[in-house]
Amino acid sequence: MVSNAKSGHGQKSDYEVEFWRLDDIQPSPENDDIYPGWRELDDAFWRLAESIQDIGLQDPLILTEDGFIVSGHRRYAVLTELGWRDVPVRILHGQRRGQMVALGEYHKFLSSFNTQRVKTVGSVLREALLRDNDGDTSELLRDTAQAAIEVDIEFTNVEGTKDVRPISDKNREFLDAAKLVIEDMKLYWPLSVRQIHYQLLNNPPLTSTPKRSKYPLEHYRYRNDDRSYDALVSLLRDARYMGEISMTCIDDPTRPRFPHSDGFMSVDEFVDLEIGGFLCGYHRNRQQDQPRHIEVLGEKNTITQIVRPVCERYYVPLTLGRGYASIPVWRDMVRRFRNSGRKEMTLIVMSDYDPEGLDLSDDAIRSLRLWDINPDCQRIAVTPEQIEELDLAEDFNPAKESSSRFKSFVERTGGDRTWELEALPPGYLAEQLAAAIEANMDMAVYEAVVERESDDADQLDGIRRDIASQMEF
């Protein structure tokens, strides 16, 4: 049970427990930056939910003075799932998120209250051992490495910081509209700016609401043009730096990063990981015994978060790129087809409705024919039917006459108007892909494989428990 504690000086203590309405508490957006993926409803989430139902909430949430969670985001998510109305909290008096965000100190402050997320008993013991070590070994290693490497370095003196402006009141409606779109598409994070742009066009906000202007307010309405798009890019940049939206909600997939592997801190950490995953993660090949080999090809990697989960569900290979595919793509696709032992291939294509996008599927067929493979090519996006049915906003850059495919595109479509993949609602594109995959499968066979997979997993769980019961610790 928690109890109230009063400060000896008559003022409220940081250890005093109060009760707040759950609706008045806000998660810190920065928590997604430090602990990405924490919102997943995993086994630990449901174990915590069962514990709270059985014995109640043992630890109150810790909040800033302005109501943002500093410690207890997972507990907050569980309590929300369980439908609690009032919850015990501790308030850190004098600490306000808004002030710390403005000073660039909030991420560090937040992480200092959540060290238990990354520390285990083993890591605490290792830290204690390192504190008692005289450091000779590490100094020797460092000196040896420095002596073995000679590098010519040019030092650059740079003054100041990047020019980032707080979101002004006149841009507040614009930001609120963007935040609503971002939250509605949370399932598909990280998003591209292009995706946010097209969803804003469904209910265009005012990009600015100045107190005085020679123009009417409609002049500032968000539009499908370069000026509005550039304003959105600037808004989202400043909003991320100022902590108004999460750093993890937007990505630039056209610039891939390759972070190094952190490795393991110790043998204990490695053993814990291996034992925890022992005989786990088993899956059958869900394309087993299917009549056709299926491949999915997308023109853009900006749709990764939308289409990848669909392909993984059915165990269908997915290839995404930036425009036309290269020889290694076709080589690997041919290898998978031949290894499958099937006689027929279906290639599902998603591309922009523009000269290059339409030609991309034609190029795929011609490329595979070089290996004596003639696939059944099904282009499911973007199509004229989707443009009409969904009243899609067109790309504000029409087809370029300088393109070698411009003439054939105009002859094929009757004009130079173009539409991008990002204009399709994410859920709609995912549904279209799932439907296309299922249309090329024997679903009775697929469901039988999934059922066998479940039975196999139960058997493996029994084996895992038998082995664990015989191990001595």
HELIX and SHEET records of a PDB file:
HELIX    1   1 LEU A   22  ASP A   24  5                                   3    
HELIX    2   2 ASN A   31  ILE A   34  1                                   4    
HELIX    3   3 ASP A   43  ILE A   55  1                                  13    
HELIX    4   4 HIS A   73  LEU A   82  1                                  10    
HELIX    5   5 ARG A   97  ALA A  102  1                                   6    
HELIX    6   6 TYR A  106  SER A  112  1                                   7    
HELIX    7   7 THR A  115  ARG A  117  5                                   3    
HELIX    8   8 VAL A  121  ASP A  132  1                                  12    
HELIX    9   9 ASP A  136  ALA A  148  1                                  13    
HELIX   10  10 ASP A  169  ASN A  171  5                                   3    
HELIX   11  11 ARG A  172  ASP A  184  1                                  13    
HELIX   12  12 LYS A  186  TYR A  188  5                                   3    
HELIX   13  13 VAL A  193  LEU A  200  1                                   8    
HELIX   14  14 LEU A  217  TYR A  220  5                                   4    
HELIX   15  15 ASP A  226  TYR A  241  1                                  16    
HELIX   16  16 VAL A  267  GLY A  276  1                                  10    
HELIX   17  17 ASN A  301  ILE A  303  5                                   3    
HELIX   18  18 THR A  304  TYR A  314  1                                  11    
HELIX   19  19 ILE A  327  SER A  340  1                                  14    
HELIX   20  20 PRO A  355  ARG A  369  1                                  15    
HELIX   21  21 PRO A  384  LEU A  390  1                                   7    
HELIX   22  22 PHE A  406  THR A  413  1                                   8    
HELIX   23  23 LEU A  421  ALA A  423  5                                   3    
HELIX   24  24 PRO A  426  ALA A  439  1                                  14    
HELIX   25  25 MET A  443  GLN A  470  1                                  28    
SHEET    1   A 4 VAL A  17  ARG A  21  0                                        
SHEET    2   A 4 ASP A  86  LEU A  92 -1                                        
SHEET    3   A 4 LEU A  61  THR A  64  1                                        
SHEET    4   A 4 ILE A  69  SER A  71 -1                                        
SHEET    1   B 4 LEU A 318  LEU A 320  0                                        
SHEET    2   B 4 HIS A 293  GLY A 298  1                                        
SHEET    3   B 4 MET A 345  MET A 350  1                                        
SHEET    4   B 4 ASP A 376  ALA A 381  1                                        
END                                                                             
